[in-house]
């Protein structure tokens, strides 16, 4: 909480206390884009606000935890946005992601989330990605997602867009835990910001604001078109009846179109263009036929698996048909992160062969167990 926020409530920051964190808010000004001649929002500067923990403030009452049943879901609004945008939603697998080629979102089943708000926040994040499609905002970072900088910029953009939309809808943000704080949200953004220059970070923030604006506009149109139930701001009257959730694509339909969804941590075995059998662990959420980063597996003559050495991974196009696909073979935990070159966990282990080998063996054991082979001893 900021100093003035506490003061307005009749509380006071204890003398001698220092700010526990500082949040920087963008100062937005509308400017004419010289290329298009259209007035657009632009980040002119940033305003820093020192924040204090509740333990540093005198007079503040204990925080009341809001029970799950009192947290009103926003699924109807988010589904209406998807429907207005023409984006289908598939519930399947263990990972959430947006496919640019199919213009479609994949979400894990609702019951895999700890609460409704974790589900809603994740859906808002994927909808924010979808705004970058060439038919909408045509965002460079979405097209360049397989590069380190493109992925970092796009994730920052989607997170900011989803955060703004979730805040305005009243969705407690940050994944499966509805009580996570703004500081933790900022920490998530920081992990991606490390790969970007100051100018690139500013551009990602601007794109996030544009994404949120686009989503809010789609919600307005959805309400006008009767796709969502809304409340009249003055009288509290329902303006329209709900038109049902966004169109969902079922697994059988997915199979019939040969669009095989693969998620981070999946095991795949396939035949490459030269007729060679390949095995790999998927590091990016994608679909067969699109590029993805794969950590390749090779086998010794005795059949024992090993990971190829890779401090840089060139994205590979998966064929439309996979010989074997095991969803969720490897949990997305510290071990998987330790074999993924774009993560901090991987960089921290560079030069530490013991830790690297340990992570690789854990991952390979998970793969072998998942597709029925004997576990590595």
BELMO-V803915 format. One record per residue. N is the residue number from 1. RES is the residue in three letters. SS is DSSP state (H for helix, E for strand, L for the rest). Layout:
N&RES&SS / N&RES&SS
This chain:
1&UNK&L / 2&UNK&L / 3&UNK&H / 4&UNK&H / 5&UNK&H / 6&UNK&H / 7&UNK&H / 8&UNK&H / 9&UNK&L / 10&UNK&L / 11&UNK&L / 12&UNK&E / 13&UNK&E / 14&UNK&L / 15&UNK&L / 16&UNK&L / 17&UNK&L / 18&UNK&L / 19&UNK&L / 20&UNK&L / 21&UNK&E / 22&UNK&E / 23&UNK&E / 24&UNK&E / 25&UNK&E / 26&UNK&E / 27&UNK&E / 28&UNK&E / 29&UNK&E / 30&UNK&E / 31&UNK&E / 32&UNK&E / 33&UNK&L / 34&UNK&L / 35&UNK&L / 36&UNK&L / 37&UNK&L / 38&UNK&L / 39&UNK&E / 40&UNK&E / 41&UNK&E / 42&UNK&E / 43&UNK&E / 44&UNK&E / 45&UNK&E / 46&UNK&E / 47&UNK&E / 48&UNK&E / 49&UNK&E / 50&UNK&E / 51&UNK&E / 52&UNK&L / 53&UNK&L / 54&UNK&H / 55&UNK&H / 56&UNK&H / 57&UNK&E / 58&UNK&E / 59&UNK&L / 60&UNK&L / 61&UNK&L / 62&UNK&L / 63&UNK&L / 64&UNK&L / 65&UNK&L / 66&UNK&L / 67&UNK&L / 68&UNK&H / 69&UNK&H / 70&UNK&H / 71&UNK&L / 72&UNK&L / 73&UNK&L / 74&UNK&L / 75&UNK&H / 76&UNK&H / 77&UNK&H / 78&UNK&H / 79&UNK&H / 80&UNK&H / 81&UNK&H / 82&UNK&H / 83&UNK&H / 84&UNK&H / 85&UNK&H / 86&UNK&L / 87&UNK&L / 88&UNK&E / 89&UNK&E / 90&UNK&E / 91&UNK&E / 92&UNK&L / 93&UNK&L / 94&UNK&L / 95&UNK&L / 96&UNK&L / 97&UNK&E / 98&UNK&E / 99&UNK&E / 100&UNK&L / 101&UNK&L / 102&UNK&L / 103&UNK&L / 104&UNK&E / 105&UNK&E / 106&UNK&E / 107&UNK&E / 108&UNK&L / 109&UNK&L / 110&UNK&H / 111&UNK&H / 112&UNK&H / 113&UNK&L / 114&UNK&L / 115&UNK&L / 116&UNK&H / 117&UNK&H / 118&UNK&H / 119&UNK&H / 120&UNK&H / 121&UNK&H / 122&UNK&H / 123&UNK&H / 124&UNK&H / 125&UNK&H / 126&UNK&H / 127&UNK&H / 128&UNK&H / 129&UNK&H / 130&UNK&H / 131&UNK&L / 132&UNK&L / 133&UNK&L / 134&UNK&L / 135&UNK&L / 136&UNK&L / 137&UNK&L / 138&UNK&L / 139&UNK&L / 140&UNK&H / 141&UNK&H / 142&UNK&H / 143&UNK&H / 144&UNK&L / 145&UNK&L / 146&UNK&L / 147&UNK&L / 148&UNK&H / 149&UNK&H / 150&UNK&H / 151&UNK&H / 152&UNK&H / 153&UNK&H / 154&UNK&H / 155&UNK&H / 156&UNK&H / 157&UNK&H / 158&UNK&H / 159&UNK&H / 160&UNK&H / 161&UNK&H / 162&UNK&H / 163&UNK&H / 164&UNK&H / 165&UNK&H / 166&UNK&H / 167&UNK&H / 168&UNK&H / 169&UNK&H / 170&UNK&L / 171&UNK&L / 172&UNK&L / 173&UNK&L / 174&UNK&L / 175&UNK&L / 176&UNK&L / 177&UNK&L / 178&UNK&L / 179&UNK&L / 180&UNK&L / 181&UNK&L / 182&UNK&H / 183&UNK&H / 184&UNK&H / 185&UNK&H / 186&UNK&H / 187&UNK&H / 188&UNK&H / 189&UNK&H / 190&UNK&H / 191&UNK&H / 192&UNK&H / 193&UNK&H / 194&UNK&L / 195&UNK&L / 196&UNK&L / 197&UNK&L / 198&UNK&H / 199&UNK&H / 200&UNK&H / 201&UNK&H / 202&UNK&H / 203&UNK&H / 204&UNK&H / 205&UNK&H / 206&UNK&H / 207&UNK&H / 208&UNK&H / 209&UNK&H / 210&UNK&H / 211&UNK&H / 212&UNK&H / 213&UNK&H / 214&UNK&H / 215&UNK&H / 216&UNK&H / 217&UNK&H / 218&UNK&H / 219&UNK&H / 220&UNK&H / 221&UNK&H / 222&UNK&H / 223&UNK&H / 224&UNK&H / 225&UNK&L / 226&UNK&L / 227&UNK&L / 228&UNK&L / 229&UNK&L / 230&UNK&L / 231&UNK&E / 232&UNK&L / 233&UNK&L / 234&UNK&L / 235&UNK&L / 236&UNK&L / 237&UNK&L / 238&UNK&E / 239&UNK&L / 240&UNK&L / 241&UNK&L / 242&UNK&L / 243&UNK&L / 244&UNK&L / 245&UNK&L / 246&UNK&L / 247&UNK&L / 248&UNK&E / 249&UNK&E / 250&UNK&L / 251&UNK&H / 252&UNK&H / 253&UNK&H / 254&UNK&H / 255&UNK&H / 256&UNK&H / 257&UNK&L / 258&UNK&L / 259&UNK&L / 260&UNK&L / 261&UNK&E / 262&UNK&E / 263&UNK&L / 264&UNK&L / 265&UNK&L / 266&UNK&L / 267&UNK&E / 268&UNK&E / 269&UNK&E / 270&UNK&E / 271&UNK&E / 272&UNK&L / 273&UNK&L / 274&UNK&L / 275&UNK&L / 276&UNK&L / 277&UNK&E / 278&UNK&E / 279&UNK&E / 280&UNK&E / 281&UNK&E / 282&UNK&E / 283&UNK&L / 284&UNK&L / 285&UNK&L / 286&UNK&E / 287&UNK&E / 288&UNK&L / 289&UNK&L / 290&UNK&L / 291&UNK&E / 292&UNK&E / 293&UNK&L / 294&UNK&E / 295&UNK&E / 296&UNK&E / 297&UNK&E / 298&UNK&E / 299&UNK&E / 300&UNK&L / 301&UNK&L / 302&UNK&L / 303&UNK&L / 304&UNK&L / 305&UNK&E / 306&UNK&E / 307&UNK&E / 308&UNK&L / 309&UNK&L / 310&UNK&L / 311&UNK&L / 312&UNK&L / 313&UNK&L / 314&UNK&L / 315&UNK&L / 316&UNK&E / 317&UNK&E / 318&UNK&L / 319&UNK&L / 320&UNK&L / 321&UNK&L / 322&UNK&L / 323&UNK&L / 324&UNK&E / 325&UNK&E / 326&UNK&E / 327&UNK&L / 328&UNK&L / 329&UNK&L / 330&UNK&L / 331&UNK&L / 332&UNK&L / 333&UNK&L / 334&UNK&H / 335&UNK&H / 336&UNK&H / 337&UNK&H / 338&UNK&L / 339&UNK&L / 340&UNK&L / 341&UNK&L / 342&UNK&L / 343&UNK&L / 344&UNK&H / 345&UNK&H / 346&UNK&H / 347&UNK&H / 348&UNK&H / 349&UNK&L / 350&UNK&L / 351&UNK&L / 352&UNK&L / 353&UNK&H / 354&UNK&H / 355&UNK&H / 356&UNK&H / 357&UNK&H / 358&UNK&H / 359&UNK&H / 360&UNK&H / 361&UNK&H / 362&UNK&H / 363&UNK&H / 364&UNK&H / 365&UNK&H / 366&UNK&H / 367&UNK&H / 368&UNK&H / 369&UNK&H / 370&UNK&H / 371&UNK&L / 372&UNK&L / 373&UNK&L / 374&UNK&L / 375&UNK&L / 376&UNK&L / 377&UNK&L
